[in-house]
Amino acid sequence: MLTGCMTGEKFSQLHPGMSKSQVISLMGNPKGYSQNGNEETIQYPAGRVSGWSYDTADFYATFRDGTLLSYGANNVQKGQPPTTILLFPARY
């Protein structure tokens, strides 16, 4: 669960020029893949925008010849915080 919540923070560490293996090492295995000529795109659907947000987005990274060309988020969905919060007394 924590990994999914951190997708946005992890994506902020990407930069053009990274290798595909570096991106996957940081982000984990992608959930989607497409190719168009010498460009390929990997997708991470419905990841949390940040660890402190309930918003989600579909993240993508596009490579040309195995080098990161562009990356970003699309399909941002506004999340709703939980309606119930459970509190438990601390044991001493």
N, CA and C of each residue as an Amber inpcrd file, in Angstrom:
protein
   276
   0.8290000  -1.1970000   0.0000000   0.0000000   0.0000000   0.0000000
   0.8710000   1.2570000   0.0000000   1.9220000   1.2630000   0.7790000
   2.7660000   2.4360000   0.8400000   3.3790000   2.7430000  -0.5140000
   3.7870000   1.7210000  -1.2540000   4.3630000   1.9410000  -2.5740000
   3.3720000   2.6420000  -3.4820000   2.1080000   2.2040000  -3.4770000
   1.1020000   2.8370000  -4.3040000   0.8560000   4.2830000  -3.9310000
   0.9480000   4.5830000  -2.6590000   0.7260000   5.9460000  -2.1910000
   1.8460000   6.8910000  -2.6010000   2.9880000   6.3470000  -2.8970000
   4.1390000   7.1820000  -3.1480000   4.4270000   7.3770000  -4.6310000
   3.5270000   7.0090000  -5.5060000   3.7900000   7.0920000  -6.9420000
   4.1500000   8.5040000  -7.3630000   3.3940000   9.5080000  -6.9340000
   3.6760000  10.8920000  -7.3200000   5.0440000  11.3550000  -6.8490000
   5.4030000  11.0160000  -5.6020000   6.7140000  11.4050000  -5.0940000
   7.8270000  10.7230000  -5.8870000   7.6360000   9.4540000  -6.2210000
   8.6450000   8.7430000  -7.0030000   8.7850000   9.3670000  -8.3900000
   7.6660000   9.7160000  -9.0130000   7.7320000  10.3130000 -10.3430000
   8.4700000  11.6440000 -10.3190000   8.4200000  12.3500000  -9.2090000
   9.1210000  13.6330000  -9.1390000  10.6390000  13.4480000  -9.1500000
  11.1140000  12.2200000  -8.9530000  12.5490000  11.9360000  -8.9810000
  13.0580000  11.5850000 -10.3820000  12.1580000  11.4500000 -11.3420000
  12.5680000  11.1160000 -12.7060000  13.1400000  12.3390000 -13.4090000
  13.9690000  12.0930000 -14.4030000  14.4770000  13.1750000 -15.2420000
  14.8260000  12.6080000 -16.6130000  14.6190000  13.3930000 -17.6690000
  14.9500000  12.9320000 -19.0140000  16.3940000  12.4380000 -19.0810000
  16.5880000  11.3740000 -19.8350000  17.9100000  10.7950000 -19.9920000
  18.1120000   9.5330000 -19.1730000  17.2160000   9.2840000 -18.1900000
  17.3350000   8.0530000 -17.4080000  17.0730000   6.8560000 -18.3150000
  17.6550000   5.7230000 -17.9660000  17.4010000   4.5000000 -18.7190000
  16.0760000   3.8810000 -18.2650000  15.5260000   3.0260000 -19.0990000
  14.2890000   2.3330000 -18.7550000  14.4900000   1.5040000 -17.4830000
  15.6360000   0.8470000 -17.3460000  15.8800000   0.0320000 -16.1520000
  15.9760000   0.8980000 -14.8930000  16.5090000   2.1150000 -14.9930000
  16.5580000   3.0210000 -13.8440000  15.1510000   3.4240000 -13.4190000
  14.2940000   3.7230000 -14.4020000  12.9130000   4.1250000 -14.0990000
  12.1670000   2.9760000 -13.4330000  12.2810000   1.7830000 -13.9700000
  11.5830000   0.6300000 -13.3920000  12.1400000   0.3000000 -12.0160000
  13.4310000   0.4630000 -11.8180000  14.0300000   0.2310000 -10.5040000
  13.4370000   1.1770000  -9.4640000  13.2020000   2.4200000  -9.8460000
  12.6250000   3.4120000  -8.9450000  11.1190000   3.2160000  -8.7670000
  10.4010000   3.0010000  -9.8790000   8.9380000   2.9800000  -9.8670000
   8.3210000   1.6100000  -9.6280000   9.0670000   0.5440000  -9.9190000
   8.4900000  -0.7920000  -9.8610000   8.0090000  -1.2040000 -11.2420000
   7.5150000  -2.4210000 -11.3410000   7.0530000  -2.9320000 -12.6320000
   5.8110000  -2.1890000 -13.1000000   5.7940000  -1.7640000 -14.3580000
   4.6280000  -1.0390000 -14.8760000   3.4290000  -1.9650000 -15.0340000
   2.2560000  -1.3700000 -15.0920000   1.0140000  -2.1230000 -15.2700000
   0.5270000  -2.0910000 -16.7120000   1.1440000  -1.2490000 -17.5450000
   0.7470000  -1.1490000 -18.9480000   1.9410000  -0.8030000 -19.8110000
   1.7920000  -1.0730000 -21.1170000   2.8920000  -0.8800000 -22.0500000
   2.3190000  -0.6410000 -23.4400000   2.9320000   0.2810000 -24.1750000
   2.5820000   0.4630000 -25.5850000   3.8310000   0.8780000 -26.3370000
   3.8330000   0.6200000 -27.6500000   4.9900000   0.9710000 -28.4700000
   4.5130000   1.5750000 -29.7760000   5.2600000   2.6120000 -30.2230000
   4.9770000   3.2710000 -31.4940000   6.3290000   3.5610000 -32.1430000
   6.7420000   2.7320000 -33.0750000   8.0500000   2.8850000 -33.6980000
   9.1460000   2.6510000 -32.6810000  10.0830000   3.5900000 -32.5590000
  11.1710000   3.4330000 -31.5970000  10.8600000   4.0810000 -30.2470000
   9.5970000   4.4740000 -30.0380000   9.1680000   5.0230000 -28.7490000
   8.2630000   4.0240000 -28.0460000   8.4790000   3.8530000 -26.7630000
   7.6240000   2.9840000 -25.9590000   7.1960000   3.7270000 -24.7070000
   6.0090000   3.4190000 -24.2460000   5.4450000   4.0740000 -23.0700000
   5.0420000   3.0070000 -22.0650000   5.4450000   3.2150000 -20.8100000
   4.9890000   2.3450000 -19.7320000   4.0250000   3.1380000 -18.8600000
   3.0510000   2.4340000 -18.2820000   2.0070000   3.1010000 -17.5110000
   1.8890000   2.5330000 -16.1050000   1.5450000   3.4380000 -15.2030000
   1.2570000   3.1110000 -13.8140000  -0.1170000   3.7080000 -13.5030000
  -1.1940000   2.9490000 -13.6960000  -2.5330000   3.5080000 -13.5240000
  -2.9460000   3.6700000 -12.0600000  -3.7330000   4.6910000 -11.8370000
  -4.4020000   4.9400000 -10.5550000  -3.4460000   4.9710000  -9.3680000
  -2.3240000   5.6680000  -9.5130000  -1.3970000   5.8480000  -8.3960000
  -1.7600000   7.0840000  -7.6050000  -1.4360000   7.0870000  -6.3350000
  -1.6790000   8.2660000  -5.5110000  -0.7860000   9.4070000  -5.9610000
  -1.3400000  10.5980000  -6.0160000  -0.5820000  11.7810000  -6.4130000
   0.4870000  12.0840000  -5.3750000   0.1560000  11.9450000  -4.0900000
   1.1470000  12.1000000  -3.0220000   0.6930000  11.2760000  -1.8310000
   1.5890000  11.1110000  -0.8840000   1.2720000  10.3480000   0.3170000
   0.2620000  11.0400000   1.2170000   0.0550000  12.3530000   1.0000000
  -0.8630000  13.1220000   1.8370000  -2.1330000  13.5060000   1.0990000
  -2.3390000  12.9270000  -0.0680000  -3.4970000  13.2770000  -0.8870000
  -4.3220000  12.0340000  -1.1750000  -5.6160000  12.2260000  -1.3600000
  -6.4810000  11.1280000  -1.7680000  -6.6800000  11.1350000  -3.2800000
  -6.0840000  12.1120000  -3.9750000  -6.1980000  12.2040000  -5.4250000
  -5.3510000  11.1120000  -6.0800000  -5.8330000  10.6070000  -7.2100000
  -5.0860000   9.6030000  -7.9590000  -4.8840000  10.0910000  -9.3910000
  -3.9250000   9.4850000 -10.0740000  -3.6510000   9.8210000 -11.4650000
  -3.0340000   8.6060000 -12.1430000  -3.1080000   8.6020000 -13.4570000
  -2.4120000   7.6070000 -14.2500000  -1.0720000   8.2150000 -14.6460000
   0.0210000   7.5730000 -14.2680000   1.3620000   8.0650000 -14.5660000
   1.9270000   7.3170000 -15.7580000   2.7270000   8.0050000 -16.5580000
   3.3420000   7.3730000 -17.7290000   4.7810000   7.8490000 -17.8780000
   5.5760000   7.0270000 -18.5470000   6.9480000   7.3910000 -18.8940000
   7.1810000   6.9170000 -20.3230000   7.6740000   7.8110000 -21.1860000
   7.9130000   7.4860000 -22.5940000   9.4130000   7.4740000 -22.8660000
   9.8430000   6.4360000 -23.5520000  11.2560000   6.2300000 -23.8610000
  11.4660000   6.2130000 -25.3710000  12.6000000   6.7120000 -25.7990000
  13.0370000   6.5630000 -27.1870000  14.3660000   5.8360000 -27.1350000
  14.4130000   4.6990000 -27.7970000  15.6200000   3.8700000 -27.8040000
  16.1140000   3.5770000 -26.3820000  15.1850000   3.3360000 -25.4520000
  15.5300000   2.9470000 -24.0850000  15.9010000   4.0820000 -23.1540000
  15.7980000   5.3470000 -23.6100000  16.1410000   6.5120000 -22.7930000
  14.8830000   7.3340000 -22.5230000  14.6850000   7.7500000 -21.2780000
  13.4950000   8.5060000 -20.8890000  13.4110000   9.8200000 -21.6520000
  12.3220000   9.9670000 -22.3730000  12.0860000  11.1480000 -23.1930000
  11.1480000  12.1170000 -22.4760000  10.0450000  11.5910000 -21.9490000
   9.0710000  12.4220000 -21.2450000   8.3150000  11.5620000 -20.2360000
   7.6650000  12.2290000 -19.2850000   6.9030000  11.5310000 -18.2530000
   5.8870000  12.4990000 -17.6780000   4.8890000  11.9710000 -17.0240000
   3.8870000  12.8330000 -16.4240000   2.6850000  12.0750000 -15.9360000
   1.6330000  12.8190000 -15.6590000   0.3940000  12.2500000 -15.1430000
  -0.7670000  12.7340000 -15.9930000  -1.7550000  11.8870000 -16.1260000
  -2.9980000  12.2830000 -16.7760000  -4.1550000  11.5980000 -16.0600000
  -5.3560000  11.9440000 -16.4400000  -6.5550000  11.3650000 -15.8380000
  -6.5460000  11.5230000 -14.3110000  -6.2470000  12.7320000 -13.8410000
  -6.2220000  13.0040000 -12.4010000  -7.6510000  12.9580000 -11.8680000
  -7.8370000  12.1900000 -10.8130000  -9.1500000  12.0300000 -10.1970000
  -9.1090000  12.5720000  -8.7740000 -10.0330000  13.4580000  -8.4760000
 -10.1290000  14.0220000  -7.1290000 -10.6520000  12.9460000  -6.1880000
  -9.8800000  12.6500000  -5.1440000 -10.2740000  11.6280000  -4.1790000
 -11.0120000  12.2250000  -3.0020000 -11.6940000  11.3760000  -2.2950000
 -12.4240000  11.8010000  -1.1000000 -11.7670000  11.2020000   0.1340000
 -11.5430000  12.0070000   1.1570000 -10.9880000  11.4500000   2.3950000
 -11.9870000  10.4900000   3.0240000 -11.5180000   9.5910000   3.8670000
 -12.4500000   8.6620000   4.5060000 -13.4490000   9.4150000   5.3690000
 -14.6540000   8.8950000   5.4500000 -15.6940000   9.5550000   6.2480000
 -15.6300000   9.1370000   7.7050000 -14.9160000   8.0660000   7.9950000
 -14.7970000   7.5820000   9.3670000 -13.3270000   7.4390000   9.7150000
 -12.9650000   7.9640000  10.8510000 -11.6010000   7.8040000  11.3540000
 -11.7040000   7.1150000  12.7120000 -10.9800000   6.0210000  12.8550000
 -10.9900000   5.2910000  14.1080000  -9.8030000   5.7080000  14.9670000
 -10.0660000   6.0110000  16.2210000  -9.0180000   6.3640000  17.1580000
  -8.9920000   5.3310000  18.2750000  -7.8150000   4.9050000  18.6300000
  -7.6600000   3.9210000  19.6890000  -6.8000000   4.5330000  20.7890000
  -7.1660000   4.2770000  22.0540000  -6.3470000   4.8360000  23.1430000
  -4.9590000   4.1670000  23.1540000  -3.9780000   4.9610000  23.5020000
  -2.6130000   4.4450000  23.6020000  -2.4830000   3.6390000  24.8910000
  -1.7340000   2.5470000  24.8280000  -1.4670000   1.7390000  26.0200000
  -0.1580000   2.1990000  26.6410000  -0.1690000   2.3160000  27.9300000
   1.0370000   2.7310000  28.6540000   1.5850000   1.5980000  29.4460000
